[in-house]
Amino acid sequence: MQEAHDFLEESQSVAEAIQGLTDAEYKTVTLFKDWTLYDIMAHLHLWNMAADWTLNAPDKFAGLMGDVIKVFQGGSTHQDLQREWAAGQGLDTGTKLYAAWAVGYKDLAKKYAGADPDVRVKWGGPDMSAKSCIIARQMETWAHAQAIFDVLGLKRINADRIKNVVHIGVTTYSWSFKVNGLEPMRPKPFVRLTAPSGEIWEWNDPQPDNIVEGLAEEFAQVVTQCRSIADTSLVMTGEAANKWMGIAQCFAGNPETPPAKGQRIMAHVIQAEPL
């Protein structure tokens, strides 16, 4: 599957950004919900392993999900879950965690590259295809990595593989409304975005009075809630387009409040603004 190679390249871009960090640096708090760099990497490694197990060791995946349910029912958070899990694997420092994650993502990409794209696998919500599962791993890797690039003050260079993330954002239009207890507005807005390469990507029926336009990477940032819509140059025309971008959420789970303006952008960019 090409999508498995896209996941591999996405993970490699993260590996290059954090390679060489010290254990102390992994304790750095990011702009994402006060998660540290260690928290983010533990989260990515945990769910990469879950994606491996749901494809190749269903019983092990079922056991993990049982443990996850118990943790959350006990009032613990995602941070608690991933820290306890990583520590239980002997990955109690950032450098140990990095080493395990780096081996794990390469192995995961190889296994999914050779898998049947249509085979069904279980997850926390509804079952999905193996193709959808590895795309979801790319999406989560890309989304959480934004906080890594931001806190390290690194300018992120995106590639056209981000189209997988954008596509999830477009196809979860109705979900963004439903998870917030709202009826999806119709028709779905026309989406016209400029890819990192300069190519133009389009989704849904052309409608000059109902459209989202701009950079693909900024659209991806909004639907994954890495950025406030107010911190992008996206242009929305029409009620449906504006409402959607104000509540967009391409990931599963409970409804999340999108970040406020300036809440999740690079610190040095904020400091560089005129007083």
BAFI-3210 file (N, C-alpha, C; in Angstrom, 3 decimals, decimal comma, padded with zeros to 6 digits):
// residues 275
n [1|2|3|4|5|6|7|8|9|10|11|12|13|14|15|16|17|18|19|20|21|22|23|24|25|26|27|28|29|30|31|32|33|34|35|36|37|38|39|40|41|42|43|44|45|46|47|48|49|50|51|52|53|54|55|56|57|58|59|60|61|62|63|64|65|66|67|68|69|70|71|72|73|74|75|76|77|78|79|80|81|82|83|84|85|86|87|88|89|90|91|92|93|94|95|96|97|98|99|100|101|102|103|104|105|106|107|108|109|110|111|112|113|114|115|116|117|118|119|120|121|122|123|124|125|126|127|128|129|130|131|132|133|134|135|136|137|138|139|140|141|142|143|144|145|146|147|148|149|150|151|152|153|154|155|156|157|158|159|160|161|162|163|164|165|166|167|168|169|170|171|172|173|174|175|176|177|178|179|180|181|182|183|184|185|186|187|188|189|190|191|192|193|194|195|196|197|198|199|200|201|202|203|204|205|206|207|208|209|210|211|212|213|214|215|216|217|218|219|220|221|222|223|224|225|226|227|228|229|230|231|232|233|234|235|236|237|238|239|240|241|242|243|244|245|246|247|248|249|250|251|252|253|254|255|256|257|258|259|260|261|262|263|264|265|266|267|268|269|270|271|272|273|274|275]
n.u [000,833|000,582|-000,050|001,096|003,765|003,635|003,014|005,389|007,274|006,262|006,683|009,444|010,131|009,504|011,256|013,718|013,491|013,576|015,724|018,517|017,758|017,934|017,304|016,384|015,410|013,208|011,337|010,252|007,551|004,875|002,758|000,428|-002,072|-000,518|001,075|004,130|007,130|007,847|005,378|003,938|005,430|005,210|002,491|002,235|003,824|002,530|-000,001|000,820|001,828|-000,563|-001,864|-000,298|-000,805|-003,604|-003,741|-002,021|-001,965|-004,607|-005,682|-003,918|-004,327|-006,985|-006,652|-005,172|-007,064|-008,944|-007,511|-007,190|-009,807|-010,315|-008,476|-009,430|-011,999|-011,347|-010,793|-008,432|-006,158|-005,290|-002,588|-001,791|-002,315|-000,565|001,945|002,116|001,924|004,194|006,253|005,853|006,790|009,428|010,343|011,183|012,480|013,110|014,986|015,153|012,534|012,385|014,111|012,733|010,328|011,278|012,180|009,763|007,923|008,982|008,797|006,035|005,183|006,275|004,844|002,191|002,486|002,609|000,152|-003,309|-005,198|-007,927|-008,643|-010,375|-009,963|-009,967|-010,718|-010,735|-013,225|-015,628|-014,984|-012,415|-010,831|-007,587|-006,154|-007,380|-006,657|-003,829|-003,626|-004,855|-002,917|-000,866|-002,126|-002,450|000,196|001,223|-000,371|000,106|002,809|003,013|002,983|005,438|007,284|006,613|007,267|009,965|010,748|010,969|010,667|008,229|008,404|006,229|004,997|003,441|002,226|000,598|-001,917|-003,425|-004,121|-005,598|-007,718|-009,030|-009,913|-011,761|-013,658|-014,745|-016,622|-019,447|-019,260|-017,983|-020,027|-021,962|-020,654|-020,703|-023,314|-024,949|-026,911|-025,690|-024,888|-026,215|-025,709|-022,585|-019,633|-017,665|-014,292|-011,236|-007,911|-004,437|-001,731|001,386|003,205|002,199|000,218|-003,317|-005,897|-009,125|-012,373|-015,742|-018,782|-018,403|-019,050|-019,550|-020,541|-020,243|-017,698|-014,380|-011,177|-007,628|-004,375|-003,309|-001,925|-002,640|-005,368|-005,319|-004,167|-006,233|-008,431|-007,370|-007,092|-004,722|-004,235|-005,779|-008,472|-008,289|-005,612|-004,748|-004,633|-006,845|-009,783|-013,194|-016,345|-019,732|-022,343|-022,289|-019,629|-018,198|-019,235|-018,507|-015,629|-015,236|-015,740|-014,456|-013,348|-011,470|-010,885|-011,683|-013,694|-014,623|-016,276|-014,065|-012,817|-011,806|-008,523|-007,861|-007,212|-003,802|-003,099|-001,877|000,553|003,846|006,165|008,233|007,231|005,090|006,485|007,825|006,052|004,980|004,955]
n.v [-001,202|002,159|004,012|003,031|003,530|006,282|006,752|005,801|007,673|009,978|009,422|009,240|011,893|013,010|011,618|012,651|015,220|014,982|013,452|012,799|014,285|014,891|013,032|014,844|016,875|015,656|016,032|018,448|020,672|020,838|022,817|021,458|020,639|020,586|018,364|016,581|016,221|013,596|012,448|012,710|011,082|008,637|008,208|008,014|005,743|003,747|003,513|002,896|000,353|-000,828|-000,765|-002,561|-004,917|-005,247|-006,013|-008,225|-009,661|-010,236|-011,047|-009,967|-007,288|-007,040|-007,477|-005,209|-003,174|-003,790|-003,164|-000,422|000,539|000,002|001,742|004,279|004,199|004,284|006,877|007,927|009,708|010,249|010,853|009,593|006,931|006,404|006,962|005,073|002,718|002,857|002,923|000,421|-001,103|-000,811|001,542|004,073|006,454|009,236|008,740|005,958|005,412|006,672|005,038|002,568|003,313|004,123|001,733|000,390|001,871|001,530|-001,222|-001,513|-000,099|-001,723|-004,109|-003,306|-002,431|-004,772|-005,877|-006,865|-004,327|-004,134|-005,770|-006,278|-004,648|-004,394|-001,614|001,121|002,252|001,708|-001,167|-001,119|-000,786|-002,147|-000,334|002,105|002,143|002,435|004,881|006,423|006,219|007,667|010,167|010,734|010,729|012,849|014,969|015,109|015,529|018,158|019,721|019,048|020,070|022,747|023,386|022,960|024,945|024,632|025,032|023,542|021,375|020,400|017,631|016,260|013,962|014,635|014,746|012,527|013,064|015,410|014,422|012,765|014,776|016,104|014,084|013,621|015,515|015,412|014,051|015,926|017,680|015,948|014,860|016,990|017,193|018,245|018,776|017,871|020,390|021,016|021,676|019,782|021,720|022,956|022,107|023,507|023,328|024,216|022,234|021,254|020,985|022,730|021,858|021,718|020,652|019,210|018,766|017,561|019,093|021,864|025,095|028,363|029,912|028,481|027,372|026,249|027,492|027,545|026,822|023,448|022,347|024,060|023,636|020,958|021,322|022,641|020,799|018,751|020,005|021,300|023,911|027,094|028,263|030,931|031,449|030,874|031,259|030,448|030,681|031,015|030,712|031,198|029,863|027,136|026,342|028,073|027,372|024,672|024,756|025,991|024,082|021,815|018,450|015,800|013,432|010,551|009,993|011,944|015,195|017,847|021,014|023,372|024,896|028,176|031,404|031,871|029,969|027,521|027,900|028,407|029,335|031,233|032,605|034,006|035,713|037,196|038,971|042,371|044,619]
n.w [000,000|-000,896|001,012|003,327|002,875|002,858|005,530|006,652|005,662|006,853|009,547|009,532|009,077|011,487|013,131|012,289|013,248|016,025|016,638|018,618|020,823|024,353|027,418|029,294|027,648|026,546|028,454|028,022|027,959|025,711|023,474|023,292|025,201|027,520|027,269|027,378|025,352|025,667|026,383|023,986|022,221|023,518|023,239|020,422|019,946|021,458|020,127|017,580|018,039|018,753|016,285|014,904|016,356|016,005|013,402|013,238|015,661|017,026|019,543|021,394|020,865|021,693|024,422|025,113|024,598|026,515|028,818|028,402|028,593|031,293|032,519|031,762|032,824|035,445|035,868|034,926|032,704|029,175|029,221|031,606|030,905|028,667|029,769|031,858|030,385|028,680|030,596|031,671|029,622|029,897|028,938|030,123|029,777|027,574|025,523|025,417|024,701|022,200|020,701|020,683|019,449|016,925|015,785|015,831|014,175|011,640|011,314|011,453|009,168|007,172|007,545|006,997|004,397|003,000|003,417|002,828|001,538|001,990|004,089|007,162|010,267|013,841|016,030|018,382|017,940|015,405|013,260|010,726|007,461|006,622|005,134|005,831|008,494|008,539|007,305|009,228|011,200|010,018|009,959|012,712|013,555|012,023|013,009|015,852|015,742|014,986|017,276|018,261|016,354|016,700|019,437|019,399|017,787|015,032|011,549|009,708|006,943|004,670|002,659|-000,333|000,566|002,587|001,670|002,344|005,000|004,707|003,185|005,031|006,701|005,030|004,508|006,983|007,450|008,107|010,535|012,176|012,787|013,935|016,206|017,815|018,434|016,461|013,489|010,348|007,984|004,759|001,245|001,286|001,671|-001,078|-001,483|-002,014|-002,381|-002,066|-002,679|-001,034|-003,147|-004,963|-006,586|-007,309|-005,267|-005,111|-003,667|-003,461|-004,840|-007,056|-005,788|-005,734|-003,660|-001,372|000,022|000,913|000,919|000,358|001,815|001,769|003,969|006,046|006,193|007,016|009,521|010,869|010,826|012,319|014,646|015,361|015,036|015,500|013,508|013,172|013,098|010,608|006,999|005,674|003,676|004,013|002,506|002,855|004,984|005,825|005,311|006,996|009,537|009,728|009,671|012,066|013,963|013,229|013,352|012,862|014,049|016,084|019,094|022,009|021,694|020,984|021,980|019,663|019,396|020,759|019,214|018,676|020,545|019,913|018,363|016,998|019,446|019,020|016,886|017,922|019,649|017,808|016,752|016,326|019,141]
ca.u [000,000|001,299|-000,333|002,070|004,992|003,382|003,170|006,823|007,945|005,805|007,382|010,856|010,292|009,484|012,510|014,798|013,315|013,847|016,923|019,563|017,267|018,328|016,191|015,865|014,651|011,922|010,421|009,766|006,093|004,474|001,550|-000,725|-002,653|000,563|001,796|005,559|007,588|007,786|003,978|003,552|006,077|004,619|001,184|002,420|004,346|001,476|-001,038|001,463|001,836|-001,952|-002,153|000,403|-001,498|-004,939|-003,550|-001,238|-002,157|-005,894|-005,880|-003,105|-005,025|-008,172|-006,175|-004,815|-008,271|-009,535|-006,737|-007,477|-011,136|-010,179|-007,743|-010,304|-013,094|-010,792|-010,599|-007,112|-006,123|-004,421|-001,207|-001,568|-002,315|000,630|003,113|002,139|002,199|005,593|007,097|005,701|007,600|010,822|010,685|010,933|013,199|012,851|015,892|014,721|011,267|012,697|014,709|011,684|009,398|011,930|012,120|008,363|007,215|009,507|008,224|004,614|005,053|006,582|003,742|001,013|002,786|002,353|-001,169|-004,463|-005,762|-009,346|-008,906|-010,954|-009,276|-010,709|-010,110|-011,510|-014,585|-016,014|-013,928|-012,044|-009,911|-006,168|-005,763|-007,838|-005,909|-002,482|-003,822|-005,118|-001,644|-000,175|-002,817|-002,145|001,626|001,374|-001,033|000,830|004,151|003,003|003,368|006,881|007,952|006,358|008,003|011,391|011,005|011,368|009,716|007,884|008,326|005,280|005,040|002,099|001,608|-000,388|-003,250|-004,159|-004,656|-006,632|-008,873|-009,764|-010,586|-012,913|-014,665|-015,352|-017,471|-020,666|-018,856|-017,673|-021,304|-022,641|-019,973|-021,090|-024,751|-025,568|-027,273|-024,785|-025,468|-026,137|-024,776|-021,223|-018,880|-016,601|-012,983|-010,210|-006,698|-003,146|-000,824|002,764|003,871|001,558|-000,927|-004,615|-006,724|-010,526|-013,343|-017,159|-019,264|-018,064|-020,092|-018,862|-021,070|-020,115|-016,368|-013,205|-010,018|-006,382|-003,275|-003,670|-001,365|-003,419|-006,629|-005,011|-003,951|-007,523|-009,278|-006,753|-007,077|-003,369|-004,230|-007,045|-008,762|-007,884|-004,166|-004,465|-005,103|-007,964|-010,913|-014,461|-017,475|-020,978|-022,607|-021,851|-018,167|-017,734|-019,617|-017,678|-014,257|-015,215|-015,900|-013,879|-012,676|-011,374|-010,526|-012,769|-013,709|-015,553|-016,038|-012,973|-012,896|-010,634|-007,684|-008,123|-006,193|-002,508|-002,898|-001,009|001,456|005,230|006,425|009,057|006,409|004,358|007,429|008,295|005,007|005,206|004,250]
ca.v [000,000|003,431|004,698|002,559|004,273|007,652|006,706|005,650|008,947|010,925|009,070|009,578|013,337|013,262|011,065|013,593|016,416|014,745|012,636|013,440|014,955|014,251|012,645|016,067|017,614|014,979|016,511|019,758|020,741|021,403|023,630|020,569|020,151|020,401|017,113|016,713|015,487|012,184|012,038|012,581|009,913|007,445|008,062|007,511|004,370|002,864|003,237|002,168|-001,055|-001,296|-000,990|-003,806|-006,038|-005,488|-006,695|-009,463|-010,355|-009,720|-011,300|-008,983|-006,008|-007,090|-007,305|-003,796|-002,358|-004,038|-002,370|000,990|000,821|000,023|002,955|005,444|004,080|004,622|008,320|008,343|010,440|009,702|010,976|008,515|005,670|006,183|006,927|003,781|001,669|002,952|002,513|-001,029|-001,708|-000,481|002,746|005,121|007,688|009,643|008,107|004,560|005,446|006,994|003,867|001,579|003,867|004,138|000,355|000,017|002,455|000,914|-002,556|-001,347|000,284|-002,901|-005,073|-002,795|-002,354|-006,090|-006,363|-006,636|-003,024|-004,228|-006,639|-005,502|-004,727|-003,766|-000,440|001,561|002,478|000,693|-001,813|-000,389|-001,504|-001,962|000,910|003,214|002,100|003,004|006,308|007,037|006,332|008,816|011,381|011,031|011,060|014,196|015,944|015,267|016,038|019,610|020,275|018,825|021,083|024,061|023,637|022,970|026,113|024,183|025,262|022,242|021,293|019,340|017,038|015,970|012,842|015,216|014,593|011,521|013,740|016,324|013,620|012,402|015,987|016,367|013,025|013,637|016,713|015,130|013,678|017,146|018,194|014,963|014,704|018,168|017,161|019,102|018,180|018,360|021,328|020,577|020,642|019,878|022,761|022,677|022,311|023,730|023,575|024,175|021,257|021,737|021,026|023,728|021,235|022,068|019,515|019,596|017,795|017,930|019,823|023,297|026,020|029,621|030,522|027,494|026,873|026,439|027,634|027,905|025,860|022,118|022,097|024,802|022,906|019,791|021,807|022,987|019,624|017,962|020,935|021,748|025,361|027,805|028,757|032,341|031,512|030,433|032,145|029,815|031,553|030,305|031,446|030,503|029,489|025,762|026,314|028,746|026,580|023,465|025,039|026,414|022,925|020,656|017,437|014,624|012,260|009,963|010,309|012,975|016,482|018,651|022,430|023,789|025,864|029,602|032,110|032,006|028,963|026,433|028,261|028,409|030,385|032,323|033,396|034,927|036,702|038,026|039,922|043,718|044,919]
ca.w [000,000|-000,916|002,270|004,321|002,593|003,306|006,988|006,927|005,413|007,873|010,784|009,365|009,217|012,935|013,663|012,000|014,070|017,447|016,809|019,392|022,031|025,601|028,289|029,904|026,634|026,346|029,495|027,599|027,820|024,424|023,479|023,193|026,458|028,492|027,058|027,122|024,177|026,036|026,309|022,584|021,627|024,130|022,609|019,066|019,977|021,955|019,135|016,483|018,443|018,676|014,873|014,577|016,980|015,460|012,124|013,326|016,939|017,512|020,974|022,114|020,712|022,561|025,791|025,274|024,662|027,827|029,784|028,139|029,158|032,758|032,890|031,610|033,785|036,748|035,942|034,453|031,438|028,131|029,689|032,572|030,171|027,862|030,638|032,554|029,405|028,261|031,720|031,779|028,560|030,169|028,166|031,109|029,416|026,205|024,565|025,276|023,973|020,807|020,054|020,465|018,460|015,619|015,279|015,696|013,036|010,418|011,247|011,164|007,759|006,351|007,646|006,304|002,966|002,422|003,827|001,961|001,935|002,330|005,240|008,248|011,559|014,925|016,637|019,529|017,477|014,414|012,483|009,514|006,587|006,937|004,480|006,673|009,751|008,393|007,031|010,527|011,906|009,441|010,402|014,107|013,607|011,487|013,870|017,114|015,463|014,845|018,577|018,400|015,534|017,280|020,674|019,076|016,956|013,703|010,464|009,140|005,489|004,341|001,322|-000,833|001,288|003,507|001,064|003,127|006,183|004,217|002,758|006,247|007,149|004,164|004,617|008,319|007,526|008,872|011,890|012,928|013,290|014,781|017,491|018,593|018,624|015,458|012,207|009,306|007,030|003,365|000,791|001,796|000,971|-002,033|-000,858|-003,039|-001,610|-002,758|-002,092|-000,860|-004,453|-005,808|-007,252|-006,751|-004,884|-004,956|-003,184|-003,477|-006,020|-007,085|-005,341|-005,429|-002,437|-000,292|-000,322|001,761|000,048|001,021|001,797|002,261|005,291|007,032|006,338|007,839|010,890|011,474|011,057|013,394|015,783|015,692|014,902|015,414|012,175|013,161|012,891|009,247|005,929|004,990|003,366|003,958|001,969|003,109|006,365|006,099|005,329|008,207|010,704|009,726|010,048|013,464|014,854|012,536|014,177|011,988|014,846|016,861|020,520|022,451|021,036|021,531|021,656|018,882|020,114|020,555|018,436|019,322|021,595|019,480|017,285|017,427|020,432|018,491|015,979|018,790|020,150|016,709|016,383|016,885|020,382]
c.u [000,868|001,132|000,625|003,405|004,840|003,537|004,645|007,547|007,540|006,551|008,851|011,100|010,285|010,795|013,673|014,721|013,758|015,094|017,975|019,085|017,701|017,100|015,564|015,003|013,301|010,899|009,852|008,256|005,746|003,217|000,284|-001,091|-001,613|001,226|003,272|005,903|007,541|006,350|003,556|004,155|005,546|003,258|001,323|002,905|003,285|000,497|-000,470|001,499|000,428|-002,329|-001,474|-000,400|-002,870|-004,862|-002,959|-001,423|-003,446|-006,138|-005,109|-003,754|-006,246|-007,778|-005,816|-006,062|-009,003|-008,836|-007,034|-008,812|-011,061|-009,500|-008,662|-011,485|-012,635|-010,488|-009,244|-007,213|-005,285|-002,957|-000,866|-001,413|-000,996|001,913|003,239|002,491|003,672|006,539|007,050|006,473|009,092|011,298|010,446|011,729|012,909|013,718|015,549|013,447|011,510|013,211|013,648|010,705|009,990|011,941|010,673|007,687|007,699|008,912|006,742|004,394|005,286|005,425|002,504|001,251|002,482|000,988|-002,219|-005,116|-007,190|-009,651|-009,394|-010,172|-010,113|-009,952|-010,982|-012,967|-014,977|-014,800|-013,614|-011,103|-008,472|-005,658|-006,161|-007,036|-004,539|-002,563|-004,066|-003,838|-000,820|-000,794|-002,438|-000,672|001,846|000,818|-000,263|002,231|004,166|003,429|004,865|007,654|007,812|007,240|009,514|011,756|011,452|010,289|009,466|007,793|007,425|005,472|003,615|001,464|000,582|-001,801|-004,075|-004,825|-005,799|-007,890|-009,703|-010,546|-011,836|-014,022|-015,292|-016,182|-018,694|-020,348|-018,590|-018,933|-021,912|-021,986|-020,281|-022,605|-025,523|-025,905|-026,338|-025,498|-025,236|-026,338|-023,398|-020,458|-017,894|-015,278|-011,937|-008,931|-005,447|-002,204|000,559|003,520|003,334|000,377|-002,227|-005,415|-008,153|-011,383|-014,747|-017,502|-018,883|-019,262|-019,408|-019,324|-020,980|-018,781|-015,348|-011,995|-008,774|-005,319|-003,705|-003,154|-002,122|-004,780|-006,418|-004,811|-005,275|-008,350|-008,692|-006,639|-005,665|-003,276|-005,654|-007,237|-008,290|-006,385|-003,766|-004,960|-006,241|-009,104|-012,169|-015,538|-018,734|-021,094|-022,068|-020,340|-017,624|-018,055|-018,728|-016,271|-014,137|-015,298|-015,200|-013,102|-012,628|-011,056|-011,722|-012,691|-014,744|-015,292|-014,955|-013,156|-011,652|-009,821|-008,077|-006,991|-004,916|-002,175|-001,903|-000,218|002,855|005,523|007,221|008,299|005,611|005,276|007,883|007,274|005,287|004,390|003,284]
c.v [001,253|004,164|004,271|003,269|005,735|007,753|006,626|006,981|010,002|010,687|009,438|011,081|013,737|012,789|012,032|014,825|016,204|013,907|013,421|014,206|014,181|013,857|013,878|016,841|016,964|015,394|017,897|019,709|021,445|022,261|022,784|020,029|019,862|019,030|017,432|016,013|013,985|011,669|011,792|011,331|008,616|007,157|007,465|006,070|003,378|002,502|002,701|000,680|-001,634|-001,599|-002,262|-004,990|-006,296|-006,200|-008,083|-010,266|-009,858|-009,933|-010,288|-007,600|-005,959|-006,886|-005,856|-002,950|-002,571|-003,231|-000,880|001,384|000,913|001,307|004,167|005,393|004,427|006,105|008,815|009,013|009,704|009,761|009,859|007,177|005,441|006,163|005,578|002,660|001,679|002,496|001,000|-001,787|-001,457|000,763|003,980|006,399|007,996|008,939|006,628|004,485|005,727|005,755|002,817|002,044|003,799|002,747|-000,003|000,603|001,864|-000,473|-002,479|-001,009|-000,915|-003,894|-004,591|-002,668|-003,678|-006,661|-006,130|-005,330|-003,115|-005,107|-005,775|-005,728|-003,985|-002,553|-000,033|001,822|001,367|000,053|-000,958|-001,236|-001,252|-000,662|002,114|003,288|002,754|004,487|007,044|007,177|007,489|010,118|011,733|011,396|012,495|015,244|016,175|015,831|017,550|020,279|020,104|019,881|022,462|024,330|023,652|024,161|025,769|024,491|023,936|022,327|020,110|018,853|016,657|014,725|013,341|015,081|013,552|012,159|014,669|015,561|013,169|013,612|016,288|015,352|012,919|014,905|016,451|014,789|014,912|017,771|017,228|014,816|015,882|018,268|018,009|018,317|018,738|019,266|020,829|021,759|020,816|020,938|022,186|022,987|022,402|024,190|023,489|023,258|021,868|021,864|022,118|023,177|021,668|020,794|019,992|018,427|018,407|018,803|021,305|024,169|027,331|030,267|029,594|026,772|027,157|026,452|027,970|026,836|024,539|021,889|022,869|024,160|021,691|020,186|022,093|021,741|018,697|018,766|021,221|023,271|025,884|028,260|030,204|032,512|031,018|031,480|031,515|030,811|030,705|031,233|030,623|030,023|028,108|025,681|026,936|027,942|025,355|023,746|025,508|025,269|021,682|019,754|016,149|013,345|011,807|010,397|011,356|014,285|017,268|020,108|022,840|024,830|027,306|030,216|032,254|030,923|027,886|026,833|028,408|029,602|031,539|033,176|034,422|036,060|037,670|039,068|041,286|043,919|046,075]
c.w [000,000|000,408|003,378|004,120|003,023|004,821|007,367|006,756|006,438|009,174|010,705|009,515|010,687|013,560|013,451|012,902|015,516|017,696|017,593|020,609|023,269|026,408|028,935|028,915|026,351|027,401|029,165|027,389|026,510|024,587|023,370|024,576|027,536|028,390|026,848|025,810|024,441|025,908|024,866|021,966|022,222|023,504|021,206|019,062|020,437|020,849|017,833|016,794|018,373|017,226|014,377|015,106|016,375|014,117|012,295|014,609|017,589|019,000|021,822|022,031|021,636|024,017|026,074|025,436|025,981|028,906|029,637|028,771|030,678|033,232|032,844|032,579|035,199|036,897|035,482|033,086|030,401|028,571|030,674|031,857|029,464|028,696|031,334|031,588|029,008|029,367|031,895|030,726|028,777|029,451|029,025|030,860|027,954|025,190|024,357|024,434|022,496|020,068|019,732|019,401|017,055|014,990|014,952|014,473|011,714|010,219|010,871|009,695|006,843|006,370|006,895|004,805|002,271|002,749|002,744|002,389|002,450|003,539|006,407|009,544|012,598|015,447|017,814|019,190|016,518|013,764|011,259|008,674|007,037|006,312|005,325|007,966|009,607|008,009|008,342|011,339|011,337|009,941|011,828|014,279|013,139|012,460|015,162|016,893|015,309|016,151|018,819|017,619|016,169|018,491|020,442|018,193|015,550|012,678|009,766|007,614|005,147|002,909|000,915|-000,204|002,305|002,937|001,802|004,340|005,779|003,839|003,960|006,754|006,352|004,404|006,005|008,533|008,408|010,323|012,751|013,511|014,308|016,147|018,410|018,780|017,637|014,197|011,134|008,312|005,601|002,429|001,424|001,009|-000,053|-001,338|-001,968|-002,349|-002,480|-002,006|-001,880|-002,184|-005,357|-006,585|-006,564|-006,496|-004,645|-004,489|-003,260|-004,692|-005,957|-006,722|-004,953|-004,126|-001,223|-000,482|000,779|000,840|000,860|000,872|002,417|003,678|006,370|007,247|007,239|009,296|011,593|011,778|012,115|014,683|016,300|015,698|015,011|013,974|012,042|012,936|011,508|008,257|005,138|004,796|003,229|003,415|002,205|004,543|006,704|006,219|006,604|009,466|010,838|010,222|011,499|014,450|014,316|013,485|013,367|012,741|015,683|018,322|020,846|021,713|021,754|021,104|020,871|019,647|019,792|019,747|019,259|020,322|021,195|018,244|017,858|018,331|019,838|017,484|016,769|019,241|019,060|016,280|017,027|018,164|020,161]
res [m|q|e|a|h|d|f|l|e|e|s|q|s|v|a|e|a|i|q|g|l|t|d|a|e|y|k|t|v|t|l|f|k|d|w|t|l|y|d|i|m|a|h|l|h|l|w|n|m|a|a|d|w|t|l|n|a|p|d|k|f|a|g|l|m|g|d|v|i|k|v|f|q|g|g|s|t|h|q|d|l|q|r|e|w|a|a|g|q|g|l|d|t|g|t|k|l|y|a|a|w|a|v|g|y|k|d|l|a|k|k|y|a|g|a|d|p|d|v|r|v|k|w|g|g|p|d|m|s|a|k|s|c|i|i|a|r|q|m|e|t|w|a|h|a|q|a|i|f|d|v|l|g|l|k|r|i|n|a|d|r|i|k|n|v|v|h|i|g|v|t|t|y|s|w|s|f|k|v|n|g|l|e|p|m|r|p|k|p|f|v|r|l|t|a|p|s|g|e|i|w|e|w|n|d|p|q|p|d|n|i|v|e|g|l|a|e|e|f|a|q|v|v|t|q|c|r|s|i|a|d|t|s|l|v|m|t|g|e|a|a|n|k|w|m|g|i|a|q|c|f|a|g|n|p|e|t|p|p|a|k|g|q|r|i|m|a|h|v|i|q|a|e|p|l]
***
